[in-house]
Amino acid sequence: MATRDGRWRVEIVRRASGQFYRLVHGDNAVDDLVIASLERLLAEAGVDMTELEDVLAAPGARPGRGVA
C-alpha cells in the first residue's frame, strides 16, 4: 500500500516466524512493525491510514518477501 503521491509505502513481509510491516519513506525503512506501531508512526507523520491505496508488487518481487 502507498500514499497517492508514493512518498509513504507500507509493505507486508512474511517470514517463517510470522509477518511484520515495513514502512518506507524515501531512503528510510523501518522493519519489524506491528500494526499499532505502524499506525502510530503514520499518524505522527500526518498520514491517515485510510489514504493508503493498494499498489502492485514491483516486477521480480517474490511472494512472501515484501516489495523490494
All heavy atoms as TSV, in Angstrom:
chain	resi	resn	atom	element	x	y	z
A	1	MET	N	N	0.851	-1.158	0.000
A	1	MET	CA	C	0.000	0.000	0.000
A	1	MET	C	C	0.902	1.227	0.000
A	1	MET	O	O	2.030	1.168	0.481
A	1	MET	CB	C	-0.884	0.022	1.241
A	1	MET	CG	C	-1.855	-1.152	1.345
A	1	MET	SD	S	-2.872	-1.062	2.836
A	1	MET	CE	C	-1.638	-1.362	4.086
A	2	ALA	N	N	0.368	2.322	-0.534
A	2	ALA	CA	C	1.152	3.550	-0.586
A	2	ALA	C	C	0.228	4.757	-0.627
A	2	ALA	O	O	-0.945	4.637	-0.981
A	2	ALA	CB	C	2.052	3.548	-1.818
A	3	THR	N	N	0.787	5.905	-0.267
A	3	THR	CA	C	0.041	7.142	-0.438
A	3	THR	C	C	-0.030	7.429	-1.935
A	3	THR	O	O	0.788	6.944	-2.719
A	3	THR	CB	C	0.725	8.311	0.294
A	3	THR	OG1	O	2.073	8.419	-0.141
A	3	THR	CG2	C	0.664	8.131	1.801
A	4	ARG	N	N	-1.014	8.202	-2.318
A	4	ARG	CA	C	-1.218	8.507	-3.739
A	4	ARG	C	C	0.040	9.094	-4.379
A	4	ARG	O	O	0.374	8.784	-5.511
A	4	ARG	CB	C	-2.392	9.463	-3.907
A	4	ARG	CG	C	-2.739	9.754	-5.354
A	4	ARG	CD	C	-4.008	10.580	-5.469
A	4	ARG	NE	N	-5.174	9.846	-5.007
A	4	ARG	CZ	C	-5.977	9.159	-5.807
A	4	ARG	NH1	N	-5.756	9.117	-7.085
A	4	ARG	NH2	N	-7.017	8.516	-5.306
A	5	ASP	N	N	0.769	9.929	-3.631
A	5	ASP	CA	C	1.984	10.537	-4.181
A	5	ASP	C	C	3.201	9.625	-4.102
A	5	ASP	O	O	4.270	9.960	-4.577
A	5	ASP	CB	C	2.282	11.877	-3.489
A	5	ASP	CG	C	2.549	11.739	-1.994
A	5	ASP	OD1	O	2.677	10.608	-1.483
A	5	ASP	OD2	O	2.630	12.791	-1.322
A	6	GLY	N	N	3.045	8.463	-3.465
A	6	GLY	CA	C	4.127	7.480	-3.391
A	6	GLY	C	C	5.198	7.789	-2.361
A	6	GLY	O	O	6.181	7.055	-2.248
A	7	ARG	N	N	5.017	8.843	-1.584
A	7	ARG	CA	C	6.053	9.214	-0.608
A	7	ARG	C	C	6.119	8.235	0.556
A	7	ARG	O	O	7.180	8.051	1.142
A	7	ARG	CB	C	5.793	10.624	-0.084
A	7	ARG	CG	C	6.007	11.686	-1.155
A	7	ARG	CD	C	5.804	13.087	-0.629
A	7	ARG	NE	N	6.684	13.327	0.496
A	7	ARG	CZ	C	6.348	14.040	1.569
A	7	ARG	NH1	N	5.153	14.567	1.661
A	7	ARG	NH2	N	7.212	14.228	2.556
A	8	TRP	N	N	5.015	7.624	0.921
A	8	TRP	CA	C	4.958	6.657	2.016
A	8	TRP	C	C	4.469	5.323	1.465
A	8	TRP	O	O	3.516	5.277	0.713
A	8	TRP	CB	C	4.000	7.133	3.100
A	8	TRP	CG	C	4.492	8.353	3.811
A	8	TRP	CD1	C	4.230	9.651	3.465
A	8	TRP	CD2	C	5.329	8.390	4.950
A	8	TRP	NE1	N	4.863	10.496	4.338
A	8	TRP	CE2	C	5.547	9.747	5.262
A	8	TRP	CE3	C	5.936	7.422	5.740
A	8	TRP	CZ2	C	6.329	10.153	6.336
A	8	TRP	CZ3	C	6.701	7.819	6.814
A	8	TRP	CH2	C	6.902	9.163	7.101
A	9	ARG	N	N	5.131	4.246	1.855
A	9	ARG	CA	C	4.756	2.916	1.389
A	9	ARG	C	C	4.773	1.953	2.578
A	9	ARG	O	O	5.661	2.023	3.428
A	9	ARG	CB	C	5.741	2.452	0.308
A	9	ARG	CG	C	5.308	1.184	-0.381
A	9	ARG	CD	C	6.199	0.848	-1.567
A	9	ARG	NE	N	7.493	0.374	-1.110
A	9	ARG	CZ	C	8.660	0.921	-1.423
A	9	ARG	NH1	N	8.731	1.981	-2.191
A	9	ARG	NH2	N	9.783	0.417	-0.973
A	10	VAL	N	N	3.789	1.080	2.619
A	10	VAL	CA	C	3.700	0.043	3.648
A	10	VAL	C	C	3.788	-1.303	2.952
A	10	VAL	O	O	3.064	-1.564	1.989
A	10	VAL	CB	C	2.372	0.149	4.437
A	10	VAL	CG1	C	2.233	-1.020	5.399
A	10	VAL	CG2	C	2.290	1.480	5.163
A	11	GLU	N	N	4.690	-2.134	3.433
A	11	GLU	CA	C	4.860	-3.473	2.868
A	11	GLU	C	C	4.588	-4.507	3.954
A	11	GLU	O	O	4.913	-4.287	5.116
A	11	GLU	CB	C	6.288	-3.652	2.350
A	11	GLU	CG	C	6.667	-2.626	1.308
A	11	GLU	CD	C	8.144	-2.627	0.979
A	11	GLU	OE1	O	8.923	-3.368	1.631
A	11	GLU	OE2	O	8.538	-1.878	0.066
A	12	ILE	N	N	3.991	-5.601	3.563
A	12	ILE	CA	C	3.808	-6.734	4.466
A	12	ILE	C	C	4.904	-7.730	4.134
A	12	ILE	O	O	5.046	-8.141	2.984
A	12	ILE	CB	C	2.430	-7.385	4.290
A	12	ILE	CG1	C	1.333	-6.371	4.585
A	12	ILE	CG2	C	2.303	-8.609	5.198
A	12	ILE	CD1	C	-0.058	-6.858	4.255
A	13	VAL	N	N	5.677	-8.094	5.141
A	13	VAL	CA	C	6.781	-9.031	4.947
A	13	VAL	C	C	6.459	-10.303	5.713
A	13	VAL	O	O	6.159	-10.253	6.905
A	13	VAL	CB	C	8.118	-8.426	5.438
A	13	VAL	CG1	C	9.254	-9.402	5.215
A	13	VAL	CG2	C	8.395	-7.101	4.724
A	14	ARG	N	N	6.491	-11.408	5.014
A	14	ARG	CA	C	6.203	-12.694	5.651
A	14	ARG	C	C	7.481	-13.510	5.750
A	14	ARG	O	O	8.245	-13.595	4.795
A	14	ARG	CB	C	5.157	-13.454	4.843
A	14	ARG	CG	C	3.798	-12.808	4.919
A	14	ARG	CD	C	2.761	-13.550	4.092
A	14	ARG	NE	N	1.466	-12.911	4.178
A	14	ARG	CZ	C	1.052	-11.918	3.416
A	14	ARG	NH1	N	1.855	-11.449	2.489
A	14	ARG	NH2	N	-0.135	-11.389	3.566
A	15	ARG	N	N	7.662	-14.091	6.906
A	15	ARG	CA	C	8.802	-14.984	7.160
A	15	ARG	C	C	8.271	-16.219	7.867
A	15	ARG	O	O	7.133	-16.245	8.306
A	15	ARG	CB	C	9.838	-14.290	8.035
A	15	ARG	CG	C	10.505	-13.124	7.349
A	15	ARG	CD	C	11.707	-12.668	8.123
A	15	ARG	NE	N	12.333	-11.552	7.430
A	15	ARG	CZ	C	12.872	-10.527	8.023
A	15	ARG	NH1	N	12.898	-10.453	9.333
A	15	ARG	NH2	N	13.415	-9.549	7.329
A	16	ALA	N	N	9.112	-17.196	8.007
A	16	ALA	CA	C	8.691	-18.431	8.665
A	16	ALA	C	C	8.169	-18.153	10.073
A	16	ALA	O	O	7.263	-18.831	10.549
A	16	ALA	CB	C	9.843	-19.414	8.722
A	17	SER	N	N	8.714	-17.138	10.728
A	17	SER	CA	C	8.315	-16.835	12.106
A	17	SER	C	C	7.057	-15.971	12.184
A	17	SER	O	O	6.606	-15.638	13.267
A	17	SER	CB	C	9.465	-16.116	12.824
A	17	SER	OG	O	9.788	-14.917	12.149
A	18	GLY	N	N	6.490	-15.600	11.048
A	18	GLY	CA	C	5.275	-14.789	11.044
A	18	GLY	C	C	5.363	-13.677	10.028
A	18	GLY	O	O	6.044	-13.791	9.020
A	19	GLN	N	N	4.684	-12.591	10.307
A	19	GLN	CA	C	4.716	-11.456	9.390
A	19	GLN	C	C	4.879	-10.166	10.176
A	19	GLN	O	O	4.575	-10.106	11.361
A	19	GLN	CB	C	3.473	-11.391	8.529
A	19	GLN	CG	C	2.235	-10.889	9.208
A	19	GLN	CD	C	1.060	-10.771	8.246
A	19	GLN	OE1	O	0.978	-11.486	7.268
A	19	GLN	NE2	N	0.151	-9.880	8.551
A	20	PHE	N	N	5.405	-9.164	9.494
A	20	PHE	CA	C	5.517	-7.844	10.084
A	20	PHE	C	C	5.317	-6.822	8.977
A	20	PHE	O	O	5.192	-7.164	7.807
A	20	PHE	CB	C	6.864	-7.643	10.792
A	20	PHE	CG	C	8.066	-7.694	9.872
A	20	PHE	CD1	C	8.515	-6.545	9.221
A	20	PHE	CD2	C	8.765	-8.872	9.676
A	20	PHE	CE1	C	9.614	-6.578	8.384
A	20	PHE	CE2	C	9.871	-8.915	8.837
A	20	PHE	CZ	C	10.295	-7.767	8.196
A	21	TYR	N	N	5.275	-5.558	9.368
A	21	TYR	CA	C	5.098	-4.475	8.404
A	21	TYR	C	C	6.401	-3.701	8.275
A	21	TYR	O	O	7.151	-3.567	9.241
A	21	TYR	CB	C	3.986	-3.523	8.861
A	21	TYR	CG	C	2.649	-4.199	8.918
A	21	TYR	CD1	C	2.202	-4.797	10.081
A	21	TYR	CD2	C	1.844	-4.271	7.791
A	21	TYR	CE1	C	0.977	-5.442	10.135
A	21	TYR	CE2	C	0.610	-4.916	7.832
A	21	TYR	CZ	C	0.193	-5.493	9.010
A	21	TYR	OH	O	-1.010	-6.128	9.054
A	22	ARG	N	N	6.632	-3.188	7.077
A	22	ARG	CA	C	7.782	-2.329	6.792
A	22	ARG	C	C	7.218	-0.994	6.318
A	22	ARG	O	O	6.369	-0.950	5.432
A	22	ARG	CB	C	8.649	-2.940	5.699
A	22	ARG	CG	C	9.795	-2.045	5.246
A	22	ARG	CD	C	10.591	-2.691	4.119
A	22	ARG	NE	N	11.221	-3.899	4.610
A	22	ARG	CZ	C	11.296	-5.046	3.922
A	22	ARG	NH1	N	10.779	-5.136	2.705
A	22	ARG	NH2	N	11.883	-6.094	4.437
A	23	LEU	N	N	7.692	0.081	6.902
A	23	LEU	CA	C	7.282	1.422	6.499
A	23	LEU	C	C	8.451	2.063	5.760
A	23	LEU	O	O	9.563	2.125	6.288
A	23	LEU	CB	C	6.906	2.246	7.735
A	23	LEU	CG	C	6.466	3.682	7.484
A	23	LEU	CD1	C	5.234	3.729	6.569
A	23	LEU	CD2	C	6.190	4.380	8.808
A	24	VAL	N	N	8.189	2.508	4.534
A	24	VAL	CA	C	9.240	3.080	3.698
A	24	VAL	C	C	8.869	4.524	3.361
A	24	VAL	O	O	7.749	4.805	2.938
A	24	VAL	CB	C	9.413	2.260	2.392
A	24	VAL	CG1	C	10.509	2.854	1.527
A	24	VAL	CG2	C	9.695	0.800	2.705
A	25	HIS	N	N	9.843	5.405	3.555
A	25	HIS	CA	C	9.686	6.825	3.228
A	25	HIS	C	C	11.026	7.296	2.670
A	25	HIS	O	O	12.020	7.377	3.400
A	25	HIS	CB	C	9.296	7.623	4.466
A	25	HIS	CG	C	9.142	9.086	4.226
A	25	HIS	ND1	N	8.134	9.606	3.439
A	25	HIS	CD2	C	9.853	10.141	4.664
A	25	HIS	CE1	C	8.255	10.919	3.409
A	25	HIS	NE2	N	9.292	11.270	4.139
A	26	GLY	N	N	11.064	7.544	1.368
A	26	GLY	CA	C	12.327	7.932	0.739
A	26	GLY	C	C	13.336	6.807	0.858
A	26	GLY	O	O	13.034	5.653	0.538
A	27	ASP	N	N	14.521	7.120	1.366
A	27	ASP	CA	C	15.572	6.119	1.548
A	27	ASP	C	C	15.508	5.451	2.913
A	27	ASP	O	O	16.353	4.618	3.239
A	27	ASP	CB	C	16.955	6.761	1.380
A	27	ASP	CG	C	17.219	7.200	-0.047
A	27	ASP	OD1	O	16.626	6.608	-0.978
A	27	ASP	OD2	O	18.014	8.141	-0.236
A	28	ASN	N	N	14.514	5.802	3.716
A	28	ASN	CA	C	14.396	5.252	5.065
A	28	ASN	C	C	13.365	4.138	5.110
A	28	ASN	O	O	12.305	4.243	4.501
A	28	ASN	CB	C	13.973	6.350	6.051
A	28	ASN	CG	C	14.976	7.468	6.109
A	28	ASN	OD1	O	16.160	7.232	6.284
A	28	ASN	ND2	N	14.503	8.693	5.945
A	29	ALA	N	N	13.684	3.091	5.857
A	29	ALA	CA	C	12.757	1.978	6.053
A	29	ALA	C	C	12.807	1.547	7.512
A	29	ALA	O	O	13.875	1.499	8.116
A	29	ALA	CB	C	13.118	0.805	5.147
A	30	VAL	N	N	11.635	1.267	8.056
A	30	VAL	CA	C	11.532	0.755	9.422
A	30	VAL	C	C	10.872	-0.615	9.320
A	30	VAL	O	O	9.771	-0.752	8.801
A	30	VAL	CB	C	10.687	1.692	10.317
A	30	VAL	CG1	C	10.609	1.142	11.727
A	30	VAL	CG2	C	11.260	3.101	10.310
A	31	ASP	N	N	11.583	-1.642	9.798
A	31	ASP	CA	C	11.104	-3.023	9.732
A	31	ASP	C	C	10.565	-3.495	11.077
A	31	ASP	O	O	10.728	-2.837	12.100
A	31	ASP	CB	C	12.250	-3.957	9.340
A	31	ASP	CG	C	12.543	-3.942	7.859
A	31	ASP	OD1	O	11.685	-3.499	7.079
A	31	ASP	OD2	O	13.636	-4.380	7.479
A	32	ASP	N	N	9.976	-4.673	11.030
A	32	ASP	CA	C	9.509	-5.385	12.226
A	32	ASP	C	C	8.426	-4.639	12.989
A	32	ASP	O	O	8.354	-4.710	14.212
A	32	ASP	CB	C	10.678	-5.708	13.165
A	32	ASP	CG	C	11.698	-6.612	12.520
A	32	ASP	OD1	O	11.290	-7.551	11.811
A	32	ASP	OD2	O	12.909	-6.378	12.706
A	33	LEU	N	N	7.559	-3.924	12.270
A	33	LEU	CA	C	6.484	-3.175	12.923
A	33	LEU	C	C	5.237	-4.033	13.075
A	33	LEU	O	O	4.868	-4.767	12.166
A	33	LEU	CB	C	6.124	-1.942	12.099
A	33	LEU	CG	C	7.196	-0.871	11.965
A	33	LEU	CD1	C	6.774	0.168	10.940
A	33	LEU	CD2	C	7.472	-0.230	13.314
A	34	VAL	N	N	4.589	-3.916	14.225
A	34	VAL	CA	C	3.245	-4.469	14.397
A	34	VAL	C	C	2.285	-3.369	13.968
A	34	VAL	O	O	2.660	-2.197	13.847
A	34	VAL	CB	C	2.995	-4.917	15.856
A	34	VAL	CG1	C	3.915	-6.076	16.221
A	34	VAL	CG2	C	3.146	-3.764	16.820
A	35	ILE	N	N	1.032	-3.703	13.744
A	35	ILE	CA	C	0.074	-2.749	13.188
A	35	ILE	C	C	-0.067	-1.495	14.056
A	35	ILE	O	O	-0.160	-0.379	13.532
A	35	ILE	CB	C	-1.302	-3.421	12.915
A	35	ILE	CG1	C	-2.202	-2.501	12.092
A	35	ILE	CG2	C	-1.971	-3.840	14.205
A	35	ILE	CD1	C	-1.785	-2.309	10.677
A	36	ALA	N	N	-0.053	-1.644	15.371
A	36	ALA	CA	C	-0.195	-0.480	16.251
A	36	ALA	C	C	0.969	0.490	16.069
A	36	ALA	O	O	0.770	1.711	16.024
A	36	ALA	CB	C	-0.302	-0.923	17.707
A	37	SER	N	N	2.171	-0.024	15.945
A	37	SER	CA	C	3.351	0.827	15.740
A	37	SER	C	C	3.300	1.489	14.374
A	37	SER	O	O	3.652	2.662	14.229
A	37	SER	CB	C	4.634	0.004	15.870
A	37	SER	OG	O	4.744	-0.540	17.153
A	38	LEU	N	N	2.872	0.745	13.375
A	38	LEU	CA	C	2.736	1.297	12.023
A	38	LEU	C	C	1.731	2.446	12.022
A	38	LEU	O	O	2.018	3.529	11.491
A	38	LEU	CB	C	2.287	0.201	11.060
A	38	LEU	CG	C	1.937	0.642	9.652
A	38	LEU	CD1	C	3.166	1.154	8.922
A	38	LEU	CD2	C	1.287	-0.500	8.891
A	39	GLU	N	N	0.584	2.236	12.625
A	39	GLU	CA	C	-0.440	3.279	12.693
A	39	GLU	C	C	0.066	4.516	13.424
A	39	GLU	O	O	-0.170	5.645	13.006
A	39	GLU	CB	C	-1.696	2.743	13.383
A	39	GLU	CG	C	-2.441	1.725	12.555
A	39	GLU	CD	C	-3.581	1.065	13.304
A	39	GLU	OE1	O	-3.528	0.993	14.565
A	39	GLU	OE2	O	-4.523	0.617	12.647
A	40	ARG	N	N	0.797	4.310	14.510
A	40	ARG	CA	C	1.328	5.427	15.294
A	40	ARG	C	C	2.329	6.237	14.486
A	40	ARG	O	O	2.265	7.474	14.443
A	40	ARG	CB	C	1.990	4.917	16.575
A	40	ARG	CG	C	2.573	6.035	17.444
A	40	ARG	CD	C	3.279	5.491	18.684
A	40	ARG	NE	N	4.265	4.461	18.400
A	40	ARG	CZ	C	5.502	4.703	17.958
A	40	ARG	NH1	N	5.909	5.929	17.736
A	40	ARG	NH2	N	6.337	3.701	17.747
A	41	LEU	N	N	3.261	5.564	13.811
A	41	LEU	CA	C	4.266	6.271	13.009
A	41	LEU	C	C	3.627	7.060	11.870
A	41	LEU	O	O	4.009	8.206	11.600
A	41	LEU	CB	C	5.304	5.286	12.463
A	41	LEU	CG	C	6.261	4.703	13.487
A	41	LEU	CD1	C	7.102	3.595	12.861
A	41	LEU	CD2	C	7.148	5.795	14.078
A	42	LEU	N	N	2.652	6.446	11.203
A	42	LEU	CA	C	1.971	7.158	10.118
A	42	LEU	C	C	1.216	8.370	10.668
A	42	LEU	O	O	1.266	9.462	10.081
A	42	LEU	CB	C	1.024	6.221	9.372
A	42	LEU	CG	C	1.704	5.213	8.452
A	42	LEU	CD1	C	0.693	4.191	7.946
A	42	LEU	CD2	C	2.397	5.902	7.297
A	43	ALA	N	N	0.536	8.212	11.790
A	43	ALA	CA	C	-0.209	9.318	12.381
A	43	ALA	C	C	0.735	10.454	12.769
A	43	ALA	O	O	0.438	11.631	12.531
A	43	ALA	CB	C	-1.001	8.839	13.601
A	44	GLU	N	N	1.890	10.114	13.338
A	44	GLU	CA	C	2.869	11.134	13.714
A	44	GLU	C	C	3.378	11.889	12.490
A	44	GLU	O	O	3.738	13.059	12.589
A	44	GLU	CB	C	4.038	10.496	14.459
A	44	GLU	CG	C	3.692	10.048	15.862
A	44	GLU	CD	C	4.830	9.317	16.539
A	44	GLU	OE1	O	5.930	9.195	15.958
A	44	GLU	OE2	O	4.618	8.852	17.681
A	45	ALA	N	N	3.401	11.223	11.338
A	45	ALA	CA	C	3.849	11.851	10.096
A	45	ALA	C	C	2.716	12.587	9.387
A	45	ALA	O	O	2.927	13.190	8.337
A	45	ALA	CB	C	4.445	10.793	9.166
A	46	GLY	N	N	1.503	12.502	9.958
A	46	GLY	CA	C	0.362	13.181	9.354
A	46	GLY	C	C	-0.273	12.413	8.213
A	46	GLY	O	O	-0.991	12.977	7.392
A	47	VAL	N	N	-0.030	11.106	8.179
A	47	VAL	CA	C	-0.598	10.257	7.130
A	47	VAL	C	C	-1.748	9.452	7.720
A	47	VAL	O	O	-1.570	8.739	8.707
A	47	VAL	CB	C	0.464	9.299	6.539
A	47	VAL	CG1	C	-0.147	8.382	5.502
A	47	VAL	CG2	C	1.624	10.086	5.956
A	48	ASP	N	N	-2.925	9.571	7.116
A	48	ASP	CA	C	-4.096	8.820	7.548
A	48	ASP	C	C	-4.075	7.458	6.849
A	48	ASP	O	O	-3.944	7.388	5.626
A	48	ASP	CB	C	-5.355	9.598	7.159
A	48	ASP	CG	C	-6.625	8.974	7.690
A	48	ASP	OD1	O	-6.660	7.750	7.925
A	48	ASP	OD2	O	-7.596	9.716	7.847
A	49	MET	N	N	-4.201	6.395	7.624
A	49	MET	CA	C	-4.177	5.040	7.047
A	49	MET	C	C	-5.215	4.868	5.942
A	49	MET	O	O	-4.998	4.099	5.014
A	49	MET	CB	C	-4.414	3.981	8.130
A	49	MET	CG	C	-3.289	3.794	9.111
A	49	MET	SD	S	-2.049	2.594	8.611
A	49	MET	CE	C	-2.956	1.091	8.517
A	50	THR	N	N	-6.330	5.577	6.037
A	50	THR	CA	C	-7.374	5.430	5.018
A	50	THR	C	C	-6.951	6.020	3.680
A	50	THR	O	O	-7.594	5.760	2.663
A	50	THR	CB	C	-8.693	6.083	5.475
A	50	THR	OG1	O	-8.490	7.491	5.658
A	50	THR	CG2	C	-9.194	5.463	6.768
A	51	GLU	N	N	-5.877	6.808	3.664
A	51	GLU	CA	C	-5.363	7.390	2.421
A	51	GLU	C	C	-4.474	6.432	1.640
A	51	GLU	O	O	-4.132	6.696	0.495
A	51	GLU	CB	C	-4.585	8.669	2.726
A	51	GLU	CG	C	-5.428	9.767	3.324
A	51	GLU	CD	C	-4.603	10.970	3.749
A	51	GLU	OE1	O	-3.415	11.049	3.384
A	51	GLU	OE2	O	-5.146	11.828	4.445
A	52	LEU	N	N	-4.084	5.329	2.266
A	52	LEU	CA	C	-3.221	4.360	1.592
A	52	LEU	C	C	-4.016	3.595	0.549
A	52	LEU	O	O	-5.165	3.227	0.768
A	52	LEU	CB	C	-2.606	3.388	2.599
A	52	LEU	CG	C	-1.681	4.005	3.639
A	52	LEU	CD1	C	-1.254	2.936	4.639
A	52	LEU	CD2	C	-0.472	4.646	2.994
A	53	GLU	N	N	-3.395	3.361	-0.592
A	53	GLU	CA	C	-4.029	2.640	-1.685
A	53	GLU	C	C	-3.216	1.403	-2.013
A	53	GLU	O	O	-1.990	1.385	-1.860
A	53	GLU	CB	C	-4.096	3.530	-2.933
A	53	GLU	CG	C	-4.863	4.807	-2.718
A	53	GLU	CD	C	-4.845	5.718	-3.935
A	53	GLU	OE1	O	-4.072	5.436	-4.878
A	53	GLU	OE2	O	-5.597	6.696	-3.934
A	54	ASP	N	N	-3.888	0.363	-2.486
A	54	ASP	CA	C	-3.190	-0.840	-2.917
A	54	ASP	C	C	-2.329	-0.522	-4.128
A	54	ASP	O	O	-2.724	0.245	-5.004
A	54	ASP	CB	C	-4.181	-1.943	-3.293
A	54	ASP	CG	C	-4.863	-2.547	-2.080
A	54	ASP	OD1	O	-4.278	-2.498	-0.986
A	54	ASP	OD2	O	-5.978	-3.062	-2.228
A	55	VAL	N	N	-1.145	-1.099	-4.155
A	55	VAL	CA	C	-0.253	-0.967	-5.306
A	55	VAL	C	C	0.209	-2.354	-5.703
A	55	VAL	O	O	0.233	-3.276	-4.889
A	55	VAL	CB	C	0.964	-0.066	-5.008
A	55	VAL	CG1	C	0.542	1.364	-4.776
A	55	VAL	CG2	C	1.751	-0.580	-3.829
A	56	LEU	N	N	0.569	-2.498	-6.945
A	56	LEU	CA	C	1.075	-3.783	-7.415
A	56	LEU	C	C	2.497	-3.978	-6.935
A	56	LEU	O	O	3.253	-3.014	-6.790
A	56	LEU	CB	C	1.034	-3.835	-8.943
A	56	LEU	CG	C	-0.360	-3.758	-9.560
A	56	LEU	CD1	C	-0.241	-3.698	-11.076
A	56	LEU	CD2	C	-1.198	-4.943	-9.133
A	57	ALA	N	N	2.868	-5.234	-6.729
A	57	ALA	CA	C	4.237	-5.548	-6.329
A	57	ALA	C	C	5.193	-5.178	-7.455
A	57	ALA	O	O	4.844	-5.225	-8.634
A	57	ALA	CB	C	4.350	-7.032	-6.005
A	58	ALA	N	N	6.392	-4.819	-7.076
A	58	ALA	CA	C	7.411	-4.483	-8.065
A	58	ALA	C	C	7.741	-5.709	-8.903
A	58	ALA	O	O	7.711	-6.839	-8.408
A	58	ALA	CB	C	8.664	-3.974	-7.349
A	59	PRO	N	N	8.069	-5.524	-10.178
A	59	PRO	CA	C	8.471	-6.666	-11.003
A	59	PRO	C	C	9.626	-7.407	-10.347
A	59	PRO	O	O	10.564	-6.788	-9.854
A	59	PRO	CB	C	8.907	-6.020	-12.323
A	59	PRO	CG	C	8.217	-4.694	-12.333
A	59	PRO	CD	C	8.109	-4.272	-10.895
A	60	GLY	N	N	9.522	-8.705	-10.309
A	60	GLY	CA	C	10.596	-9.525	-9.729
A	60	GLY	C	C	10.459	-9.738	-8.238
A	60	GLY	O	O	11.236	-10.466	-7.648
A	61	ALA	N	N	9.493	-9.088	-7.602
A	61	ALA	CA	C	9.286	-9.302	-6.174
A	61	ALA	C	C	8.821	-10.726	-5.944
A	61	ALA	O	O	8.035	-11.256	-6.694
A	61	ALA	CB	C	8.274	-8.307	-5.616
A	62	ARG	N	N	9.337	-11.336	-4.905
A	62	ARG	CA	C	8.974	-12.717	-4.608
A	62	ARG	C	C	7.882	-12.740	-3.551
A	62	ARG	O	O	7.969	-12.025	-2.567
A	62	ARG	CB	C	10.195	-13.491	-4.140
A	62	ARG	CG	C	11.261	-13.544	-5.218
A	62	ARG	CD	C	12.382	-14.436	-4.848
A	62	ARG	NE	N	12.967	-14.046	-3.574
A	62	ARG	CZ	C	14.148	-14.473	-3.155
A	62	ARG	NH1	N	14.851	-15.295	-3.869
A	62	ARG	NH2	N	14.612	-14.091	-1.991
A	63	PRO	N	N	6.855	-13.575	-3.762
A	63	PRO	CA	C	5.782	-13.666	-2.767
A	63	PRO	C	C	6.359	-13.992	-1.403
A	63	PRO	O	O	7.285	-14.782	-1.262
A	63	PRO	CB	C	4.924	-14.827	-3.282
A	63	PRO	CG	C	5.221	-14.906	-4.737
A	63	PRO	CD	C	6.667	-14.464	-4.875
A	64	GLY	N	N	5.820	-13.326	-0.379
A	64	GLY	CA	C	6.266	-13.579	0.981
A	64	GLY	C	C	7.507	-12.805	1.366
A	64	GLY	O	O	7.973	-12.872	2.476
A	65	ARG	N	N	8.083	-12.075	0.456
A	65	ARG	CA	C	9.309	-11.326	0.739
A	65	ARG	C	C	9.072	-9.831	0.785
A	65	ARG	O	O	9.985	-9.066	0.961
A	65	ARG	CB	C	10.362	-11.613	-0.339
A	65	ARG	CG	C	10.804	-13.024	-0.402
A	65	ARG	CD	C	11.706	-13.310	0.742
A	65	ARG	NE	N	12.200	-14.657	0.640
A	65	ARG	CZ	C	13.365	-15.031	1.061
A	65	ARG	NH1	N	14.172	-14.170	1.611
A	65	ARG	NH2	N	13.749	-16.283	0.960
A	66	GLY	N	N	7.837	-9.389	0.565
A	66	GLY	CA	C	7.567	-7.962	0.522
A	66	GLY	C	C	7.968	-7.385	-0.814
A	66	GLY	O	O	8.397	-8.088	-1.713
A	67	VAL	N	N	7.857	-6.112	-0.941
A	67	VAL	CA	C	8.198	-5.433	-2.191
A	67	VAL	C	C	9.592	-4.878	-2.038
A	67	VAL	O	O	9.912	-4.232	-1.059
A	67	VAL	CB	C	7.198	-4.295	-2.473
A	67	VAL	CG1	C	7.583	-3.563	-3.733
A	67	VAL	CG2	C	5.802	-4.848	-2.572
A	68	ALA	N	N	10.420	-5.129	-3.023
A	68	ALA	CA	C	11.815	-4.663	-2.946
A	68	ALA	C	C	11.919	-3.220	-3.332
A	68	ALA	O	O	11.150	-2.668	-4.026
A	68	ALA	CB	C	12.690	-5.505	-3.849
